[in-house]
Amino acid sequence: MKNIFLQLLFWFGLFFILMGVGEVIKAEDNKTVILREWTTQILYDTTNACYEGTIKWIVLSNPSLIGQMPNYQSQRQMIIHCFCVMDKIRKEFKMEEYQKLVYDPEWVGNLFMTRAMECVKEQKTLPSFFTTDNKTITIPEGKLNDSPETPDQQEEESEGIPETIFQG
C-alpha cells in the first residue's frame, strides 16, 4: 500500500510540475501590447532615434564635421528639429498605426526623412547646417561649428576631459 501511495504521489507531483511548466510557456506567448496613446517612453525613444538620424544626416552632408562634438547651439537645433519631426508624425498617425509600422526600417526611414525635409523647408530647422529657398536644401559655406570660445579655451577644456566625437 505504501508503494502505491508513493507512486501516486510521484505521478501527481509530476503532473503538477508539468502543468506549472505549461503555464509558464503560455505566459511567454503573450501578444505585444497595443498602445492607444503616445507615451512618454515612446516620445523619448523616437526623439532619440530622430536625433541620431539627424547627426548621421548632418555628417553625411558635412563630412568635415566627423570627429567634432556639436556645440550647445547645434545640439539645441537638432532637438528642436526632432520635436518638429515628432509633431508632424503625431499629427499624421495614431499610436496604434505607428506602432504597427515602426518596425519596418524602410517605412520608418522614409517617414523620418520626408518629415525632416519638411521641417527644414517649412520651419527652417537646422539653420546652421542647411539653408533653403523652399525648393532645395543646400549646405551653407564656411565653418558650421561656430563657438564663442577661442582656440586656446577649447584646447584647455579638451585636455582634461575625454573627447566626445560627432560621429555618424
Backbone torsions as a table, in degrees:
resi	resn	phi	psi	omega
1	MET	NA	-40.7	179.0
2	LYS	-62.1	-37.2	179.9
3	ASN	-65.5	-41.7	179.0
4	ILE	-65.6	-43.0	178.8
5	PHE	-60.2	-42.8	178.4
6	LEU	-65.5	-39.1	178.0
7	GLN	-65.5	-43.6	177.5
8	LEU	-62.3	-42.6	178.5
9	LEU	-62.0	-42.3	177.6
10	PHE	-60.6	-48.4	-176.8
11	TRP	-68.0	-38.9	176.1
12	PHE	-66.0	-40.2	177.4
13	GLY	-61.8	-45.5	178.4
14	LEU	-62.7	-41.5	178.4
15	PHE	-60.8	-46.0	-179.4
16	PHE	-68.2	-35.3	176.9
17	ILE	-64.3	-46.6	179.0
18	LEU	-64.9	-35.7	176.6
19	MET	-65.3	-38.8	178.2
20	GLY	-65.3	-41.7	177.9
21	VAL	-64.5	-39.9	177.7
22	GLY	-60.8	-38.5	178.4
23	GLU	-66.8	-38.4	179.4
24	VAL	-64.3	-42.8	179.4
25	ILE	-62.9	-42.1	177.9
26	LYS	-60.9	-39.1	-178.6
27	ALA	-64.2	-31.1	179.8
28	GLU	-75.4	-15.7	-177.7
29	ASP	-89.8	14.8	179.3
30	ASN	-59.7	147.0	177.5
31	LYS	-81.7	158.4	176.8
32	THR	-62.0	137.5	178.8
33	VAL	-72.9	126.8	177.5
34	ILE	-88.6	120.6	-179.4
35	LEU	-84.1	147.8	-179.7
36	ARG	-102.0	-19.1	-178.8
37	GLU	-140.9	164.1	-179.9
38	TRP	-75.8	110.8	-179.9
39	THR	-84.6	163.6	177.7
40	THR	-59.3	-39.5	-179.4
41	GLN	-63.8	-42.9	178.7
42	ILE	-64.9	-43.1	177.8
43	LEU	-61.2	-44.2	179.5
44	TYR	-62.7	-50.4	-178.4
45	ASP	-62.0	-43.1	-177.2
46	THR	-70.4	-39.1	177.4
47	THR	-64.8	-40.0	177.1
48	ASN	-65.2	-39.9	177.0
49	ALA	-63.3	-41.3	176.9
50	CYS	-61.8	-44.1	-178.7
51	TYR	-60.3	-45.9	178.5
52	GLU	-63.1	-41.7	177.2
53	GLY	-64.8	-36.1	178.6
54	THR	-65.8	-41.2	176.8
55	ILE	-59.5	-45.9	179.6
56	LYS	-62.9	-41.4	179.4
57	TRP	-62.7	-44.6	-179.9
58	ILE	-64.8	-44.0	-178.6
59	VAL	-67.8	-37.8	176.7
60	LEU	-64.8	-35.4	179.7
61	SER	-81.4	-24.7	-177.6
62	ASN	-132.8	73.7	-175.9
63	PRO	-56.8	-22.0	179.2
64	SER	-67.0	-12.6	-179.7
65	LEU	-86.5	-7.3	179.1
66	ILE	-59.3	130.3	178.9
67	GLY	89.1	-2.4	178.5
68	GLN	-102.6	139.9	174.4
69	MET	-82.0	131.8	177.5
70	PRO	-67.0	137.0	179.0
71	ASN	-73.4	175.8	-176.5
72	TYR	-57.9	-44.4	-179.3
73	GLN	-61.0	-42.9	179.7
74	SER	-66.1	-42.5	177.8
75	GLN	-60.1	-42.4	179.9
76	ARG	-64.3	-42.8	178.1
77	GLN	-60.6	-39.8	-179.2
78	MET	-67.8	-39.6	178.3
79	ILE	-66.6	-44.6	177.5
80	ILE	-59.3	-41.4	178.0
81	HIS	-60.2	-45.9	-178.7
82	CYS	-67.7	-32.7	174.1
83	PHE	-64.4	-39.3	176.5
84	CYS	-60.8	-46.7	179.0
85	VAL	-60.0	-46.1	-179.6
86	MET	-62.4	-42.0	178.8
87	ASP	-59.7	-42.4	179.5
88	LYS	-64.0	-42.9	-179.3
89	ILE	-66.6	-44.1	-179.0
90	ARG	-64.3	-33.7	178.5
91	LYS	-73.1	-29.9	-175.3
92	GLU	-87.3	-35.1	-173.2
93	PHE	-121.8	139.1	168.7
94	LYS	-77.1	154.1	-176.2
95	MET	-57.5	-41.0	-178.7
96	GLU	-58.8	-45.2	-179.4
97	GLU	-67.2	-45.3	179.8
98	TYR	-60.4	-43.6	-177.8
99	GLN	-62.0	-34.3	179.2
100	LYS	-72.4	-35.5	-173.7
101	LEU	-91.3	-20.5	-169.6
102	VAL	-64.7	-20.2	-178.8
103	TYR	-83.9	-2.9	175.4
104	ASP	-89.6	106.6	-173.5
105	PRO	-60.5	-35.0	179.7
106	GLU	-68.2	-45.1	-179.8
107	TRP	-62.7	-48.9	-176.3
108	VAL	-67.9	-35.8	177.1
109	GLY	-63.0	-45.8	177.7
110	ASN	-64.1	-41.7	179.9
111	LEU	-59.8	-51.0	-177.5
112	PHE	-66.7	-38.7	-178.4
113	MET	-68.2	-42.1	179.1
114	THR	-67.0	-40.2	178.5
115	ARG	-69.0	-34.4	177.2
116	ALA	-64.0	-43.6	178.0
117	MET	-63.1	-41.2	177.9
118	GLU	-61.2	-42.3	-179.6
119	CYS	-64.3	-41.3	179.4
120	VAL	-65.0	-42.1	-178.1
121	LYS	-74.0	-49.2	-172.5
122	GLU	-83.4	-43.7	-174.7
123	GLN	-100.0	-3.1	179.8
124	LYS	58.4	39.3	176.3
125	THR	-73.9	160.4	179.8
126	LEU	57.3	46.9	-176.8
127	PRO	-66.1	-22.5	177.3
128	SER	-74.1	-19.1	-173.9
129	PHE	-110.3	-32.2	-176.0
130	PHE	-137.9	144.4	170.8
131	THR	-120.7	159.6	-176.0
132	THR	-143.7	149.1	172.3
133	ASP	-114.3	26.9	-177.7
134	ASN	66.8	3.0	174.7
135	LYS	-120.5	-43.1	-178.3
136	THR	-132.3	154.1	176.1
137	ILE	-106.4	127.6	-179.5
138	THR	-124.0	162.9	178.8
139	ILE	-98.0	124.4	180.0
140	PRO	-68.2	149.8	177.6
141	GLU	-79.8	156.9	174.2
142	GLY	98.9	-173.5	-177.0
143	LYS	-74.3	127.7	-177.0
144	LEU	-97.4	-20.9	-177.4
145	ASN	-100.6	59.2	-179.3
146	ASP	-64.2	135.9	179.7
147	SER	-139.8	138.8	179.3
148	PRO	-72.1	-9.1	-178.6
149	GLU	-78.7	153.8	174.7
150	THR	-82.9	162.2	178.1
151	PRO	-59.4	-33.4	178.7
152	ASP	-63.5	-41.9	179.4
153	GLN	-65.2	-39.4	179.7
154	GLN	-64.7	-39.8	178.9
155	GLU	-64.7	-43.8	-179.5
156	GLU	-60.2	-44.1	-179.0
157	GLU	-67.3	-38.3	-175.4
158	SER	-76.1	-17.1	-178.8
159	GLU	-68.3	-39.7	-175.8
160	GLY	-93.2	-12.3	-175.6
161	ILE	-117.3	134.0	177.4
162	PRO	-60.3	140.7	-175.5
163	GLU	-75.4	126.9	171.5
164	THR	-94.1	128.5	-174.0
165	ILE	-100.6	152.8	173.8
166	PHE	-85.3	90.2	-173.6
167	GLN	-105.7	155.9	-177.4
168	GLY	-121.2	NA	NA
